[in-house]
Amino acid sequence: MVRLNPYFAFGSYSFNAVGTTPKSRKDLAEAVQGKLFFAGEATEAAYFGTAHGAFMSGIRAAKEAILNTHVDK
């Protein structure tokens, strides 16, 4: 089946290219107008390229979303 899909990534992950800094990953993780939140190992400065980084970034993005949720009572 994989041969039928030429766009299959075979398990890709991010890496630090020359000139990349931890700020680059923080910029990638930055929310847009407090309504669109990003997660994924590429957004984790300390654990990029790992499943742990993906997990940690999901926790971070969920917390950001909760903190940006405004409920009128």
PDB file of N, CA, C, O and CB in Angstrom:
ATOM      1  N   MET A   1       0.805  -1.206   0.000  1.00  0.00           N
ATOM      2  CA  MET A   1       0.000   0.000   0.000  1.00  0.00           C
ATOM      3  C   MET A   1       0.844   1.264   0.000  1.00  0.00           C
ATOM      4  O   MET A   1       0.469   2.246  -0.641  1.00  0.00           O
ATOM      5  CB  MET A   1      -0.914   0.001   1.187  1.00  0.00           C
ATOM      6  N   VAL A   2       1.965   1.270   0.694  1.00  0.00           N
ATOM      7  CA  VAL A   2       2.799   2.460   0.780  1.00  0.00           C
ATOM      8  C   VAL A   2       3.273   2.880  -0.601  1.00  0.00           C
ATOM      9  O   VAL A   2       3.374   4.074  -0.881  1.00  0.00           O
ATOM     10  CB  VAL A   2       3.995   2.213   1.699  1.00  0.00           C
ATOM     11  N   ARG A   3       3.560   1.937  -1.451  1.00  0.00           N
ATOM     12  CA  ARG A   3       4.038   2.257  -2.802  1.00  0.00           C
ATOM     13  C   ARG A   3       2.994   3.027  -3.604  1.00  0.00           C
ATOM     14  O   ARG A   3       3.340   3.741  -4.546  1.00  0.00           O
ATOM     15  CB  ARG A   3       4.416   0.978  -3.545  1.00  0.00           C
ATOM     16  N   LEU A   4       1.742   2.891  -3.245  1.00  0.00           N
ATOM     17  CA  LEU A   4       0.690   3.588  -3.969  1.00  0.00           C
ATOM     18  C   LEU A   4       0.623   5.064  -3.613  1.00  0.00           C
ATOM     19  O   LEU A   4       0.029   5.845  -4.356  1.00  0.00           O
ATOM     20  CB  LEU A   4      -0.639   2.939  -3.696  1.00  0.00           C
ATOM     21  N   ASN A   5       1.212   5.462  -2.504  1.00  0.00           N
ATOM     22  CA  ASN A   5       1.164   6.851  -2.055  1.00  0.00           C
ATOM     23  C   ASN A   5       2.568   7.452  -2.127  1.00  0.00           C
ATOM     24  O   ASN A   5       3.386   7.200  -1.243  1.00  0.00           O
ATOM     25  CB  ASN A   5       0.594   6.950  -0.608  1.00  0.00           C
ATOM     26  N   PRO A   6       2.866   8.246  -3.167  1.00  0.00           N
ATOM     27  CA  PRO A   6       4.214   8.804  -3.305  1.00  0.00           C
ATOM     28  C   PRO A   6       4.544   9.873  -2.265  1.00  0.00           C
ATOM     29  O   PRO A   6       5.698  10.291  -2.167  1.00  0.00           O
ATOM     30  CB  PRO A   6       4.377   9.386  -4.678  1.00  0.00           C
ATOM     31  N   TYR A   7       3.550  10.327  -1.481  1.00  0.00           N
ATOM     32  CA  TYR A   7       3.763  11.383  -0.494  1.00  0.00           C
ATOM     33  C   TYR A   7       3.930  10.843   0.914  1.00  0.00           C
ATOM     34  O   TYR A   7       4.011  11.624   1.862  1.00  0.00           O
ATOM     35  CB  TYR A   7       2.616  12.353  -0.525  1.00  0.00           C
ATOM     36  N   PHE A   8       3.983   9.550   1.074  1.00  0.00           N
ATOM     37  CA  PHE A   8       4.150   8.939   2.393  1.00  0.00           C
ATOM     38  C   PHE A   8       5.524   9.328   2.943  1.00  0.00           C
ATOM     39  O   PHE A   8       6.530   9.189   2.248  1.00  0.00           O
ATOM     40  CB  PHE A   8       3.997   7.381   2.318  1.00  0.00           C
ATOM     41  N   ALA A   9       5.571   9.811   4.183  1.00  0.00           N
ATOM     42  CA  ALA A   9       6.802  10.388   4.738  1.00  0.00           C
ATOM     43  C   ALA A   9       7.720   9.369   5.407  1.00  0.00           C
ATOM     44  O   ALA A   9       8.870   9.697   5.698  1.00  0.00           O
ATOM     45  CB  ALA A   9       6.449  11.448   5.731  1.00  0.00           C
ATOM     46  N   PHE A  10       7.264   8.170   5.654  1.00  0.00           N
ATOM     47  CA  PHE A  10       8.082   7.133   6.287  1.00  0.00           C
ATOM     48  C   PHE A  10       8.599   7.558   7.664  1.00  0.00           C
ATOM     49  O   PHE A  10       9.736   7.244   8.014  1.00  0.00           O
ATOM     50  CB  PHE A  10       9.257   6.781   5.388  1.00  0.00           C
ATOM     51  N   GLY A  11       7.788   8.261   8.445  1.00  0.00           N
ATOM     52  CA  GLY A  11       8.168   8.630   9.796  1.00  0.00           C
ATOM     53  C   GLY A  11       9.125   9.797   9.862  1.00  0.00           C
ATOM     54  O   GLY A  11      10.270   9.626  10.281  1.00  0.00           O
ATOM     55  N   SER A  12       8.699  10.951   9.470  1.00  0.00           N
ATOM     56  CA  SER A  12       9.581  12.118   9.479  1.00  0.00           C
ATOM     57  C   SER A  12       9.550  12.837  10.820  1.00  0.00           C
ATOM     58  O   SER A  12       8.631  12.645  11.615  1.00  0.00           O
ATOM     59  CB  SER A  12       9.190  13.082   8.367  1.00  0.00           C
ATOM     60  N   TYR A  13      10.550  13.658  11.064  1.00  0.00           N
ATOM     61  CA  TYR A  13      10.618  14.493  12.259  1.00  0.00           C
ATOM     62  C   TYR A  13      11.482  15.712  11.943  1.00  0.00           C
ATOM     63  O   TYR A  13      12.197  15.731  10.941  1.00  0.00           O
ATOM     64  CB  TYR A  13      11.193  13.692  13.482  1.00  0.00           C
ATOM     65  N   SER A  14      11.412  16.717  12.794  1.00  0.00           N
ATOM     66  CA  SER A  14      12.157  17.949  12.553  1.00  0.00           C
ATOM     67  C   SER A  14      13.605  17.811  13.025  1.00  0.00           C
ATOM     68  O   SER A  14      13.945  16.908  13.788  1.00  0.00           O
ATOM     69  CB  SER A  14      11.477  19.132  13.262  1.00  0.00           C
ATOM     70  N   PHE A  15      14.444  18.727  12.550  1.00  0.00           N
ATOM     71  CA  PHE A  15      15.840  18.781  12.983  1.00  0.00           C
ATOM     72  C   PHE A  15      16.274  20.240  12.966  1.00  0.00           C
ATOM     73  O   PHE A  15      15.605  21.088  12.375  1.00  0.00           O
ATOM     74  CB  PHE A  15      16.768  17.900  12.065  1.00  0.00           C
ATOM     75  N   ASN A  16      17.381  20.523  13.606  1.00  0.00           N
ATOM     76  CA  ASN A  16      17.902  21.892  13.617  1.00  0.00           C
ATOM     77  C   ASN A  16      18.812  22.108  12.421  1.00  0.00           C
ATOM     78  O   ASN A  16      19.892  21.525  12.331  1.00  0.00           O
ATOM     79  CB  ASN A  16      18.661  22.185  14.930  1.00  0.00           C
ATOM     80  N   ALA A  17      18.366  22.943  11.515  1.00  0.00           N
ATOM     81  CA  ALA A  17      19.205  23.317  10.379  1.00  0.00           C
ATOM     82  C   ALA A  17      20.254  24.322  10.863  1.00  0.00           C
ATOM     83  O   ALA A  17      20.128  24.879  11.953  1.00  0.00           O
ATOM     84  CB  ALA A  17      18.345  23.918   9.209  1.00  0.00           C
ATOM     85  N   VAL A  18      21.265  24.544  10.065  1.00  0.00           N
ATOM     86  CA  VAL A  18      22.294  25.519  10.412  1.00  0.00           C
ATOM     87  C   VAL A  18      21.634  26.879  10.620  1.00  0.00           C
ATOM     88  O   VAL A  18      20.862  27.342   9.781  1.00  0.00           O
ATOM     89  CB  VAL A  18      23.391  25.596   9.305  1.00  0.00           C
ATOM     90  N   GLY A  19      21.948  27.513  11.750  1.00  0.00           N
ATOM     91  CA  GLY A  19      21.390  28.822  12.054  1.00  0.00           C
ATOM     92  C   GLY A  19      20.099  28.788  12.859  1.00  0.00           C
ATOM     93  O   GLY A  19      19.587  29.833  13.261  1.00  0.00           O
ATOM     94  N   THR A  20      19.573  27.596  13.094  1.00  0.00           N
ATOM     95  CA  THR A  20      18.344  27.468  13.885  1.00  0.00           C
ATOM     96  C   THR A  20      18.670  27.669  15.361  1.00  0.00           C
ATOM     97  O   THR A  20      19.688  27.186  15.857  1.00  0.00           O
ATOM     98  CB  THR A  20      17.672  26.079  13.655  1.00  0.00           C
ATOM     99  N   THR A  21      17.799  28.383  16.047  1.00  0.00           N
ATOM    100  CA  THR A  21      17.959  28.597  17.484  1.00  0.00           C
ATOM    101  C   THR A  21      16.705  28.113  18.206  1.00  0.00           C
ATOM    102  O   THR A  21      15.680  27.881  17.565  1.00  0.00           O
ATOM    103  CB  THR A  21      18.234  30.097  17.798  1.00  0.00           C
ATOM    104  N   PRO A  22      16.768  27.957  19.525  1.00  0.00           N
ATOM    105  CA  PRO A  22      15.551  27.611  20.268  1.00  0.00           C
ATOM    106  C   PRO A  22      14.423  28.618  20.034  1.00  0.00           C
ATOM    107  O   PRO A  22      13.250  28.250  20.091  1.00  0.00           O
ATOM    108  CB  PRO A  22      15.858  27.523  21.759  1.00  0.00           C
ATOM    109  N   LYS A  23      14.764  29.884  19.770  1.00  0.00           N
ATOM    110  CA  LYS A  23      13.747  30.900  19.495  1.00  0.00           C
ATOM    111  C   LYS A  23      12.951  30.551  18.232  1.00  0.00           C
ATOM    112  O   LYS A  23      11.764  30.867  18.144  1.00  0.00           O
ATOM    113  CB  LYS A  23      14.403  32.285  19.344  1.00  0.00           C
ATOM    114  N   SER A  24      13.586  29.914  17.271  1.00  0.00           N
ATOM    115  CA  SER A  24      12.880  29.511  16.043  1.00  0.00           C
ATOM    116  C   SER A  24      11.717  28.577  16.372  1.00  0.00           C
ATOM    117  O   SER A  24      10.637  28.700  15.795  1.00  0.00           O
ATOM    118  CB  SER A  24      13.852  28.820  15.057  1.00  0.00           C
ATOM    119  N   ARG A  25      11.937  27.657  17.286  1.00  0.00           N
ATOM    120  CA  ARG A  25      10.887  26.713  17.677  1.00  0.00           C
ATOM    121  C   ARG A  25       9.820  27.407  18.508  1.00  0.00           C
ATOM    122  O   ARG A  25       8.636  27.096  18.373  1.00  0.00           O
ATOM    123  CB  ARG A  25      11.483  25.535  18.462  1.00  0.00           C
ATOM    124  N   LYS A  26      10.216  28.338  19.361  1.00  0.00           N
ATOM    125  CA  LYS A  26       9.245  29.100  20.153  1.00  0.00           C
ATOM    126  C   LYS A  26       8.374  29.952  19.235  1.00  0.00           C
ATOM    127  O   LYS A  26       7.171  30.081  19.460  1.00  0.00           O
ATOM    128  CB  LYS A  26       9.965  29.994  21.195  1.00  0.00           C
ATOM    129  N   ASP A  27       8.979  30.529  18.205  1.00  0.00           N
ATOM    130  CA  ASP A  27       8.204  31.310  17.230  1.00  0.00           C
ATOM    131  C   ASP A  27       7.182  30.427  16.521  1.00  0.00           C
ATOM    132  O   ASP A  27       6.047  30.844  16.291  1.00  0.00           O
ATOM    133  CB  ASP A  27       9.141  31.970  16.197  1.00  0.00           C
ATOM    134  N   LEU A  28       7.589  29.210  16.176  1.00  0.00           N
ATOM    135  CA  LEU A  28       6.692  28.260  15.511  1.00  0.00           C
ATOM    136  C   LEU A  28       5.521  27.871  16.405  1.00  0.00           C
ATOM    137  O   LEU A  28       4.424  27.608  15.913  1.00  0.00           O
ATOM    138  CB  LEU A  28       7.462  27.010  15.095  1.00  0.00           C
ATOM    139  N   ALA A  29       5.750  27.834  17.709  1.00  0.00           N
ATOM    140  CA  ALA A  29       4.710  27.433  18.663  1.00  0.00           C
ATOM    141  C   ALA A  29       3.788  28.574  19.069  1.00  0.00           C
ATOM    142  O   ALA A  29       2.788  28.347  19.751  1.00  0.00           O
ATOM    143  CB  ALA A  29       5.348  26.856  19.891  1.00  0.00           C
ATOM    144  N   GLU A  30       4.107  29.790  18.662  1.00  0.00           N
ATOM    145  CA  GLU A  30       3.328  30.952  19.103  1.00  0.00           C
ATOM    146  C   GLU A  30       1.884  30.900  18.601  1.00  0.00           C
ATOM    147  O   GLU A  30       1.626  30.649  17.424  1.00  0.00           O
ATOM    148  CB  GLU A  30       3.994  32.237  18.623  1.00  0.00           C
ATOM    149  N   ALA A  31       0.960  31.143  19.515  1.00  0.00           N
ATOM    150  CA  ALA A  31      -0.468  31.138  19.169  1.00  0.00           C
ATOM    151  C   ALA A  31      -0.802  32.331  18.264  1.00  0.00           C
ATOM    152  O   ALA A  31      -0.119  33.355  18.284  1.00  0.00           O
ATOM    153  CB  ALA A  31      -1.342  31.177  20.455  1.00  0.00           C
ATOM    154  N   VAL A  32      -1.851  32.173  17.486  1.00  0.00           N
ATOM    155  CA  VAL A  32      -2.314  33.238  16.597  1.00  0.00           C
ATOM    156  C   VAL A  32      -3.586  33.836  17.184  1.00  0.00           C
ATOM    157  O   VAL A  32      -4.614  33.165  17.269  1.00  0.00           O
ATOM    158  CB  VAL A  32      -2.563  32.703  15.148  1.00  0.00           C
ATOM    159  N   GLN A  33      -3.511  35.080  17.580  1.00  0.00           N
ATOM    160  CA  GLN A  33      -4.645  35.831  18.121  1.00  0.00           C
ATOM    161  C   GLN A  33      -5.355  35.106  19.267  1.00  0.00           C
ATOM    162  O   GLN A  33      -6.557  35.283  19.463  1.00  0.00           O
ATOM    163  CB  GLN A  33      -5.635  36.116  17.019  1.00  0.00           C
ATOM    164  N   GLY A  34      -4.626  34.302  20.012  1.00  0.00           N
ATOM    165  CA  GLY A  34      -5.203  33.595  21.145  1.00  0.00           C
ATOM    166  C   GLY A  34      -6.298  32.615  20.770  1.00  0.00           C
ATOM    167  O   GLY A  34      -7.095  32.211  21.616  1.00  0.00           O
ATOM    168  N   LYS A  35      -6.340  32.228  19.477  1.00  0.00           N
ATOM    169  CA  LYS A  35      -7.405  31.332  19.012  1.00  0.00           C
ATOM    170  C   LYS A  35      -6.895  30.105  18.275  1.00  0.00           C
ATOM    171  O   LYS A  35      -7.597  29.097  18.185  1.00  0.00           O
ATOM    172  CB  LYS A  35      -8.338  32.083  18.118  1.00  0.00           C
ATOM    173  N   LEU A  36      -5.695  30.180  17.755  1.00  0.00           N
ATOM    174  CA  LEU A  36      -5.123  29.064  17.003  1.00  0.00           C
ATOM    175  C   LEU A  36      -3.824  28.667  17.700  1.00  0.00           C
ATOM    176  O   LEU A  36      -2.910  29.483  17.819  1.00  0.00           O
ATOM    177  CB  LEU A  36      -4.873  29.445  15.487  1.00  0.00           C
ATOM    178  N   PHE A  37      -3.738  27.422  18.160  1.00  0.00           N
ATOM    179  CA  PHE A  37      -2.620  26.962  18.965  1.00  0.00           C
ATOM    180  C   PHE A  37      -1.907  25.828  18.244  1.00  0.00           C
ATOM    181  O   PHE A  37      -2.542  24.990  17.603  1.00  0.00           O
ATOM    182  CB  PHE A  37      -3.096  26.510  20.361  1.00  0.00           C
ATOM    183  N   PHE A  38      -0.592  25.808  18.353  1.00  0.00           N
ATOM    184  CA  PHE A  38       0.204  24.825  17.637  1.00  0.00           C
ATOM    185  C   PHE A  38       0.899  23.873  18.601  1.00  0.00           C
ATOM    186  O   PHE A  38       1.397  24.284  19.649  1.00  0.00           O
ATOM    187  CB  PHE A  38       1.230  25.518  16.753  1.00  0.00           C
ATOM    188  N   ALA A  39       0.927  22.608  18.236  1.00  0.00           N
ATOM    189  CA  ALA A  39       1.621  21.583  18.998  1.00  0.00           C
ATOM    190  C   ALA A  39       2.345  20.683  18.000  1.00  0.00           C
ATOM    191  O   ALA A  39       2.096  20.738  16.796  1.00  0.00           O
ATOM    192  CB  ALA A  39       0.628  20.761  19.902  1.00  0.00           C
ATOM    193  N   GLY A  40       3.228  19.872  18.517  1.00  0.00           N
ATOM    194  CA  GLY A  40       3.998  18.949  17.685  1.00  0.00           C
ATOM    195  C   GLY A  40       5.455  19.037  18.077  1.00  0.00           C
ATOM    196  O   GLY A  40       5.904  20.060  18.593  1.00  0.00           O
ATOM    197  N   GLU A  41       6.192  17.976  17.838  1.00  0.00           N
ATOM    198  CA  GLU A  41       7.572  17.935  18.296  1.00  0.00           C
ATOM    199  C   GLU A  41       8.408  19.081  17.741  1.00  0.00           C
ATOM    200  O   GLU A  41       9.384  19.487  18.372  1.00  0.00           O
ATOM    201  CB  GLU A  41       8.196  16.624  17.914  1.00  0.00           C
ATOM    202  N   ALA A  42       8.053  19.601  16.593  1.00  0.00           N
ATOM    203  CA  ALA A  42       8.815  20.703  15.999  1.00  0.00           C
ATOM    204  C   ALA A  42       8.666  22.005  16.785  1.00  0.00           C
ATOM    205  O   ALA A  42       9.470  22.922  16.625  1.00  0.00           O
ATOM    206  CB  ALA A  42       8.372  20.922  14.564  1.00  0.00           C
ATOM    207  N   THR A  43       7.648  22.086  17.627  1.00  0.00           N
ATOM    208  CA  THR A  43       7.423  23.301  18.407  1.00  0.00           C
ATOM    209  C   THR A  43       8.050  23.222  19.796  1.00  0.00           C
ATOM    210  O   THR A  43       7.904  24.151  20.590  1.00  0.00           O
ATOM    211  CB  THR A  43       5.935  23.567  18.533  1.00  0.00           C
ATOM    212  N   GLU A  44       8.729  22.154  20.094  1.00  0.00           N
ATOM    213  CA  GLU A  44       9.308  21.945  21.425  1.00  0.00           C
ATOM    214  C   GLU A  44      10.815  22.168  21.366  1.00  0.00           C
ATOM    215  O   GLU A  44      11.538  21.379  20.758  1.00  0.00           O
ATOM    216  CB  GLU A  44       8.987  20.515  21.954  1.00  0.00           C
ATOM    217  N   ALA A  45      11.289  23.242  21.997  1.00  0.00           N
ATOM    218  CA  ALA A  45      12.705  23.613  21.926  1.00  0.00           C
ATOM    219  C   ALA A  45      13.623  22.575  22.568  1.00  0.00           C
ATOM    220  O   ALA A  45      14.704  22.306  22.045  1.00  0.00           O
ATOM    221  CB  ALA A  45      12.917  24.952  22.593  1.00  0.00           C
ATOM    222  N   ALA A  46      13.214  21.997  23.677  1.00  0.00           N
ATOM    223  CA  ALA A  46      14.090  21.083  24.411  1.00  0.00           C
ATOM    224  C   ALA A  46      14.041  19.648  23.892  1.00  0.00           C
ATOM    225  O   ALA A  46      15.040  18.935  23.979  1.00  0.00           O
ATOM    226  CB  ALA A  46      13.724  21.096  25.866  1.00  0.00           C
ATOM    227  N   TYR A  47      12.902  19.209  23.355  1.00  0.00           N
ATOM    228  CA  TYR A  47      12.740  17.805  22.974  1.00  0.00           C
ATOM    229  C   TYR A  47      12.247  17.641  21.538  1.00  0.00           C
ATOM    230  O   TYR A  47      11.452  16.745  21.258  1.00  0.00           O
ATOM    231  CB  TYR A  47      11.776  17.123  23.922  1.00  0.00           C
ATOM    232  N   PHE A  48      12.709  18.492  20.629  1.00  0.00           N
ATOM    233  CA  PHE A  48      12.279  18.373  19.232  1.00  0.00           C
ATOM    234  C   PHE A  48      12.747  17.027  18.669  1.00  0.00           C
ATOM    235  O   PHE A  48      13.764  16.478  19.093  1.00  0.00           O
ATOM    236  CB  PHE A  48      12.839  19.555  18.374  1.00  0.00           C
ATOM    237  N   GLY A  49      11.996  16.523  17.725  1.00  0.00           N
ATOM    238  CA  GLY A  49      12.360  15.265  17.087  1.00  0.00           C
ATOM    239  C   GLY A  49      12.033  14.027  17.895  1.00  0.00           C
ATOM    240  O   GLY A  49      12.473  12.932  17.544  1.00  0.00           O
ATOM    241  N   THR A  50      11.260  14.176  18.986  1.00  0.00           N
ATOM    242  CA  THR A  50      10.954  13.021  19.827  1.00  0.00           C
ATOM    243  C   THR A  50       9.455  12.932  20.109  1.00  0.00           C
ATOM    244  O   THR A  50       8.731  13.923  20.018  1.00  0.00           O
ATOM    245  CB  THR A  50      11.737  13.098  21.144  1.00  0.00           C
ATOM    246  N   ALA A  51       9.010  11.732  20.452  1.00  0.00           N
ATOM    247  CA  ALA A  51       7.612  11.556  20.858  1.00  0.00           C
ATOM    248  C   ALA A  51       7.342  12.317  22.151  1.00  0.00           C
ATOM    249  O   ALA A  51       6.250  12.851  22.348  1.00  0.00           O
ATOM    250  CB  ALA A  51       7.276  10.055  21.037  1.00  0.00           C
ATOM    251  N   HIS A  52       8.337  12.364  23.027  1.00  0.00           N
ATOM    252  CA  HIS A  52       8.184  13.110  24.277  1.00  0.00           C
ATOM    253  C   HIS A  52       7.948  14.593  23.989  1.00  0.00           C
ATOM    254  O   HIS A  52       7.120  15.230  24.640  1.00  0.00           O
ATOM    255  CB  HIS A  52       9.430  12.930  25.172  1.00  0.00           C
ATOM    256  N   GLY A  53       8.668  15.136  23.023  1.00  0.00           N
ATOM    257  CA  GLY A  53       8.472  16.532  22.636  1.00  0.00           C
ATOM    258  C   GLY A  53       7.075  16.772  22.098  1.00  0.00           C
ATOM    259  O   GLY A  53       6.462  17.797  22.397  1.00  0.00           O
ATOM    260  N   ALA A  54       6.567  15.839  21.309  1.00  0.00           N
ATOM    261  CA  ALA A  54       5.203  15.967  20.787  1.00  0.00           C
ATOM    262  C   ALA A  54       4.198  15.962  21.932  1.00  0.00           C
ATOM    263  O   ALA A  54       3.260  16.759  21.946  1.00  0.00           O
ATOM    264  CB  ALA A  54       4.887  14.828  19.794  1.00  0.00           C
ATOM    265  N   PHE A  55       4.396  15.061  22.888  1.00  0.00           N
ATOM    266  CA  PHE A  55       3.508  14.968  24.045  1.00  0.00           C
ATOM    267  C   PHE A  55       3.552  16.252  24.867  1.00  0.00           C
ATOM    268  O   PHE A  55       2.510  16.813  25.204  1.00  0.00           O
ATOM    269  CB  PHE A  55       3.889  13.766  24.920  1.00  0.00           C
ATOM    270  N   MET A  56       4.754  16.714  25.188  1.00  0.00           N
ATOM    271  CA  MET A  56       4.909  17.923  25.997  1.00  0.00           C
ATOM    272  C   MET A  56       4.318  19.147  25.298  1.00  0.00           C
ATOM    273  O   MET A  56       3.716  20.003  25.947  1.00  0.00           O
ATOM    274  CB  MET A  56       6.385  18.164  26.308  1.00  0.00           C
ATOM    275  N   SER A  57       4.485  19.231  23.996  1.00  0.00           N
ATOM    276  CA  SER A  57       3.938  20.374  23.273  1.00  0.00           C
ATOM    277  C   SER A  57       2.416  20.341  23.260  1.00  0.00           C
ATOM    278  O   SER A  57       1.773  21.390  23.256  1.00  0.00           O
ATOM    279  CB  SER A  57       4.472  20.403  21.846  1.00  0.00           C
ATOM    280  N   GLY A  58       1.841  19.150  23.254  1.00  0.00           N
ATOM    281  CA  GLY A  58       0.380  19.029  23.332  1.00  0.00           C
ATOM    282  C   GLY A  58      -0.147  19.520  24.665  1.00  0.00           C
ATOM    283  O   GLY A  58      -1.186  20.177  24.726  1.00  0.00           O
ATOM    284  N   ILE A  59       0.567  19.203  25.732  1.00  0.00           N
ATOM    285  CA  ILE A  59       0.180  19.697  27.058  1.00  0.00           C
ATOM    286  C   ILE A  59       0.275  21.224  27.088  1.00  0.00           C
ATOM    287  O   ILE A  59      -0.627  21.898  27.584  1.00  0.00           O
ATOM    288  CB  ILE A  59       1.080  19.073  28.167  1.00  0.00           C
ATOM    289  N   ARG A  60       1.381  21.767  26.551  1.00  0.00           N
ATOM    290  CA  ARG A  60       1.555  23.221  26.516  1.00  0.00           C
ATOM    291  C   ARG A  60       0.445  23.899  25.730  1.00  0.00           C
ATOM    292  O   ARG A  60      -0.136  24.879  26.197  1.00  0.00           O
ATOM    293  CB  ARG A  60       2.907  23.579  25.911  1.00  0.00           C
ATOM    294  N   ALA A  61       0.145  23.391  24.545  1.00  0.00           N
ATOM    295  CA  ALA A  61      -0.885  24.005  23.698  1.00  0.00           C
ATOM    296  C   ALA A  61      -2.262  23.906  24.360  1.00  0.00           C
ATOM    297  O   ALA A  61      -3.062  24.837  24.259  1.00  0.00           O
ATOM    298  CB  ALA A  61      -0.914  23.331  22.307  1.00  0.00           C
ATOM    299  N   ALA A  62      -2.543  22.799  25.029  1.00  0.00           N
ATOM    300  CA  ALA A  62      -3.828  22.650  25.722  1.00  0.00           C
ATOM    301  C   ALA A  62      -3.953  23.666  26.848  1.00  0.00           C
ATOM    302  O   ALA A  62      -5.011  24.269  27.026  1.00  0.00           O
ATOM    303  CB  ALA A  62      -3.982  21.223  26.279  1.00  0.00           C
ATOM    304  N   LYS A  63      -2.879  23.860  27.610  1.00  0.00           N
ATOM    305  CA  LYS A  63      -2.901  24.855  28.681  1.00  0.00           C
ATOM    306  C   LYS A  63      -3.118  26.256  28.119  1.00  0.00           C
ATOM    307  O   LYS A  63      -3.888  27.040  28.674  1.00  0.00           O
ATOM    308  CB  LYS A  63      -1.595  24.806  29.485  1.00  0.00           C
ATOM    309  N   GLU A  64      -2.439  26.568  27.018  1.00  0.00           N
ATOM    310  CA  GLU A  64      -2.618  27.877  26.388  1.00  0.00           C
ATOM    311  C   GLU A  64      -4.065  28.073  25.952  1.00  0.00           C
ATOM    312  O   GLU A  64      -4.641  29.144  26.142  1.00  0.00           O
ATOM    313  CB  GLU A  64      -1.675  28.029  25.182  1.00  0.00           C
ATOM    314  N   ALA A  65      -4.643  27.038  25.369  1.00  0.00           N
ATOM    315  CA  ALA A  65      -6.035  27.133  24.913  1.00  0.00           C
ATOM    316  C   ALA A  65      -6.990  27.350  26.086  1.00  0.00           C
ATOM    317  O   ALA A  65      -7.913  28.160  25.997  1.00  0.00           O
ATOM    318  CB  ALA A  65      -6.432  25.863  24.144  1.00  0.00           C
ATOM    319  N   ILE A  66      -6.770  26.633  27.173  1.00  0.00           N
ATOM    320  CA  ILE A  66      -7.612  26.782  28.358  1.00  0.00           C
ATOM    321  C   ILE A  66      -7.482  28.184  28.931  1.00  0.00           C
ATOM    322  O   ILE A  66      -8.484  28.808  29.279  1.00  0.00           O
ATOM    323  CB  ILE A  66      -7.244  25.737  29.420  1.00  0.00           C
ATOM    324  N   LEU A  67      -6.261  28.682  29.032  1.00  0.00           N
ATOM    325  CA  LEU A  67      -6.035  30.009  29.588  1.00  0.00           C
ATOM    326  C   LEU A  67      -6.603  31.117  28.709  1.00  0.00           C
ATOM    327  O   LEU A  67      -6.881  32.213  29.195  1.00  0.00           O
ATOM    328  CB  LEU A  67      -4.562  30.233  29.794  1.00  0.00           C
ATOM    329  N   ASN A  68      -6.774  30.840  27.424  1.00  0.00           N
ATOM    330  CA  ASN A  68      -7.311  31.824  26.497  1.00  0.00           C
ATOM    331  C   ASN A  68      -8.803  31.664  26.246  1.00  0.00           C
ATOM    332  O   ASN A  68      -9.373  32.361  25.407  1.00  0.00           O
ATOM    333  CB  ASN A  68      -6.578  31.743  25.200  1.00  0.00           C
ATOM    334  N   THR A  69      -9.437  30.745  26.970  1.00  0.00           N
ATOM    335  CA  THR A  69     -10.869  30.543  26.840  1.00  0.00           C
ATOM    336  C   THR A  69     -11.596  31.518  27.766  1.00  0.00           C
ATOM    337  O   THR A  69     -11.378  31.511  28.978  1.00  0.00           O
ATOM    338  CB  THR A  69     -11.253  29.073  27.165  1.00  0.00           C
ATOM    339  N   HIS A  70     -12.431  32.328  27.208  1.00  0.00           N
ATOM    340  CA  HIS A  70     -13.178  33.313  28.002  1.00  0.00           C
ATOM    341  C   HIS A  70     -14.633  32.897  28.037  1.00  0.00           C
ATOM    342  O   HIS A  70     -15.283  32.768  26.999  1.00  0.00           O
ATOM    343  CB  HIS A  70     -13.029  34.755  27.418  1.00  0.00           C
ATOM    344  N   VAL A  71     -15.134  32.689  29.233  1.00  0.00           N
ATOM    345  CA  VAL A  71     -16.519  32.281  29.412  1.00  0.00           C
ATOM    346  C   VAL A  71     -17.261  33.423  30.113  1.00  0.00           C
ATOM    347  O   VAL A  71     -16.918  33.806  31.231  1.00  0.00           O
ATOM    348  CB  VAL A  71     -16.619  30.944  30.232  1.00  0.00           C
ATOM    349  N   ASP A  72     -18.272  33.951  29.444  1.00  0.00           N
ATOM    350  CA  ASP A  72     -19.087  35.009  30.060  1.00  0.00           C
ATOM    351  C   ASP A  72     -20.155  34.360  30.916  1.00  0.00           C
ATOM    352  O   ASP A  72     -20.832  33.425  30.488  1.00  0.00           O
ATOM    353  CB  ASP A  72     -19.735  35.937  28.979  1.00  0.00           C
ATOM    354  N   LYS A  73     -20.296  34.869  32.137  1.00  0.00           N
ATOM    355  CA  LYS A  73     -21.306  34.292  33.039  1.00  0.00           C
ATOM    356  C   LYS A  73     -22.442  35.275  33.214  1.00  0.00           C
ATOM    357  O   LYS A  73     -23.399  34.992  33.934  1.00  0.00           O
ATOM    358  CB  LYS A  73     -20.691  33.927  34.418  1.00  0.00           C
TER     359      LYS A  73
END
